[in-house]
Amino acid sequence: MIILETPRLIIRNWRESDKDLMHLINNDEQVMEFFPFRRTREQSDEVLYLLKNMIEETGYGFYALERKLDQSCIGFCGLSATKQLQPPFPDGTIEIGWRLAPQFWGHGYIAEAANALLQYGFDKKNLKEIVSFAVPDNHRSINVMKRIGMLRDASRDFNHPRVNDDYEHLRPHHVYAITKAQFQAMHNQNA
Ligand SMILES: CC(C)(COP(=O)(O)OP(=O)(O)OC[C@H]1O[C@@H](n2cnc3c(N)ncnc32)[C@H](O)[C@@H]1OP(=O)(O)O)[C@@H](O)C(=O)NCCC(=O)NCCS
């Protein structure tokens, strides 16, 4: 199931053959620096199946990114419903999120996928707003948010409720958001 194509990427649902990559991006210390958990192979396989089913059933979730150049799965980028994060996000809020294996950082792949997914969310899913959030020290992720035109909304900054005491320093999150009107203005599209 293909969601979208961009010049360099296919944004699609997950396959069995993506399991190695899924484990890497759930367990690698560099990738997981700002996450309060690491996943075993068994757990990451389970996440792959959960995501695959969610995408099939709802159309939303973190989609696999396949590089056209060599058909390798490089990570994920997707639109997903926030879960039990009230406040600041009422049910029905859609976030955009991403994670790449380190060897694929620094090529603009996430900005390319995320821009296409914002357009898809606003045009095809008729969303009014898409949010994103990160630990303030996660500059690489926050730079993506800025690069695709998202703006900080400090009024919605929050402490993540599902971060355990061992990772207390990862609780505070900064919130960024973009509305359909802001996206259209940025890309010179008519409302
Ligand atoms: C967050 C993350 C996805 C960002 O990846 P990234 O590769 O830095 O982001 P982009 O795809 O937007 O690429 C931007 C970089 O590619 C460079 N680039 C190279 N070729 C490019 C091109 N053709 N187009 C655009 N940018 C290009 C940019 O200059 C920029 O480099 P810089 O960071 O050195 O300035 C990645 O660091 C990651 O997976 N982190 C771990 C997981 C994580 O924290 N996820 C977010 C949780 S909130």
The ligand as an ORCA input file, in Angstrom:
! r2SCAN-3c Opt
* xyz 0 1
  C      15.121     13.992     13.438
  C      15.720     13.345     12.207
  C      14.674     12.539     11.436
  C      16.257     14.477     11.304
  O      16.957     13.939     10.198
  P      17.742     14.925      9.193
  O      18.376     14.092      8.148
  O      18.586     15.856     10.000
  O      16.554     15.812      8.609
  P      16.251     16.218      7.082
  O      15.850     15.035      6.319
  O      15.303     17.361      7.123
  O      17.668     16.666      6.527
  C      18.186     17.931      6.821
  C      19.676     17.911      6.635
  O      20.009     17.405      5.340
  C      20.801     18.375      4.611
  N      20.526     18.149      3.179
  C      21.385     17.520      2.336
  N      20.827     17.386      1.133
  C      19.607     17.962      1.196
  C      18.573     18.135      0.242
  N      18.664     17.668     -0.997
  N      17.438     18.758      0.645
  C      17.316     19.223      1.902
  N      18.272     19.079      2.854
  C      19.412     18.443      2.487
  C      20.378     19.681      5.216
  O      21.346     20.680      5.010
  C      20.296     19.302      6.697
  O      21.575     19.114      7.209
  P      22.038     19.756      8.624
  O      21.163     19.158      9.691
  O      23.447     19.334      8.756
  O      21.811     21.217      8.486
  C      16.900     12.390     12.589
  O      17.906     13.137     13.224
  C      16.459     11.259     13.515
  O      15.971     10.223     13.068
  N      16.647     11.450     14.841
  C      16.339     10.417     15.823
  C      14.857     10.172     16.010
  C      14.133     11.374     16.547
  O      14.655     12.073     17.418
  N      12.916     11.615     16.028
  C      12.118     12.759     16.415
  C      11.510     12.625     17.745
  S      10.606     14.104     18.194
*
